[in-house]
Amino acid sequence: MAEEAILGYLQHNEEIKDSGEFAAERNIDHNEIVNVIKSLHGFRYVDAEDIKRETWVLTDEGKTYTATGSPEFQLFNAIPPEGIPKDELQKKLDPSVFKIGCAQAAKNKWVEMGKQLVTRKVQNVDDKVKGLLLQIQQGQGIGSDDIKALKARKLIVPQTWKGYSVRKGPNYAPKRKQVVTDLTRENFQSGEWKELEFKEYNYSAKGAPLEGGHLHPLLKVRAQLKQIFLCMGFWNFDALFQPQQHPARDSHDTFFLDAPSTTKRLPEDYVERVKQIHETGGYESRGYVYDWKREEANKNLLRTHTTAVSSRMLYQLAQKPFAPKKYFSIDRVFRNEAVDRTHLAEFHQIEGLVCDRGLTLCDLIGVLHDFFSHLGMTKLKFKPAYNPYTEPSMEIFSYHEGFKKWVEVGNSGMFRPEMLRPMGLPEDVQVIAWGLSLERPTMILYGIDNIRDLFGPKVDLGLIKKNSICRLGIN
């Protein structure tokens, strides 16, 4: 309909001077007219030139006053001829209407604002503000002083209107021709190829330069984290001394598998030592003093952190003559989290640990500063925390320039003897460990404020070309 109107009008007229007026006269949506003009212009049926006009539109507050009247007019009408106490007048009006109305009515010299009584100074008033707003709403012009006054009160805002003037183009025709892109056997057999008009091809076009693929930001940071661990020499709940009735087990034990077999593959002597440390303690610990249940430990679930992997590696280490080790892992974990700008139900966890004799909390803090400095994250803070399997424990915070606040990036601590001794590790061996997500450091490095922007269709491919990651040495 819009295309027929435009081409038909130009058949008998030299120009469409204003696409907005053209659309209004024919009761066609202007956006539809604009889209058709752009299409016709692309095929050179018409030549179009931009038209821009500055107009004024009402704010939400301005739209409200077109229905209820301006605050000063509402206040004036709320005052009886004999006057009214100020506190009673305030009760009759909305707080914002009362505040603005008092100021504007006094400025207009409509009312006398006494200490106790508010009275009228004139008998009748016109609501000029409402009238001006209605004129703007109806597309009528008003004076520059009135525009300035309404703008100052934030009742109107400027808006740029865009349209086109249109003339016939070099390929103009009263009706658009159907352009085909392929010549088929049917065209030859029917003879219609003689009447067809084919789309022009630009055989000299070189196209955009070819580029290779790019790593996803998460994979970039993951690769660099692996390199950092290597440069630094880093080569199940019950095993972690977390009680079966602990509240954290309720929130963690979320995603179960149908065929549990967790402890069935573990050495029975190790399982028995874990059971004993839970029930009666040991190694200067009282334990948790409850009946440890094998069926609870047999439950199989998707891991909520990779410390379960660390415990398996430490147990294997304890079965050999002791030698200091450094381990790290980067893998997926799953939690029952409410998804928001900083949380996901499925994400990557980075885990690192050092196993040696004589380690202290100072060693842990030093390793963390060294580790995060390789990422360019030098602003670190530590906060005491509680973990069933580490004591002491610390949460790790880094300053996020995008959020303009400190953001938790990890957890850390020293593994408790109740976890290490049942494995068979010597009594003078300590383990310092920490874990963090892959996503949050990536957010900080790339200045992302919503973790969901790293996954699925919301991923901004422009991120891979940002320079902020260059300091990590990844291309």
Buried (B, 14 or more C-beta within 10 A) or exposed (E): EBBEBBBEBBEEEEEBBBBBEBBEEEEBEBEBBBEBBEBBBEBEBBBBEEBEEEEBEBBEBBEBBBEEBBBBBBBBBBBEEEBBEBEEBBEBBEEEBBBBBBBBBBEBEBBBEEEEBBBBEEEEBEBBBBEBBBEBBEEEEBEEEBBEBBBEBEBBEEEEEEBBBBBBBEEBEEEBEEEBEEEEEEBEEEEEBEEEEEEEEEEEEEEEEEEEEEBBBBBBBBBBBBBBBEEBEBEBBBBBBBBBEEEBBEEBBBBEEEEBEBBEEBEEEBBEBBBBBBBEBBBEBEBBEEEBBEEBBEBBBBBBBBBBBBBBBBBEBBEEEBEEBBBBBBEEBBBEBEEEEBBBEEBBBBBBBBBBEEBEBEBBBEBBEEBBEBBEBEEBEBEEBEBBBBBBBBBBBBBBEEBEEBBBBBBBBBBBBBBBBBBBBEEEBBBBBBBBBBBBBBBBBBEBEEBBBBBEEEBEEEBBEBEEBEEBEBE
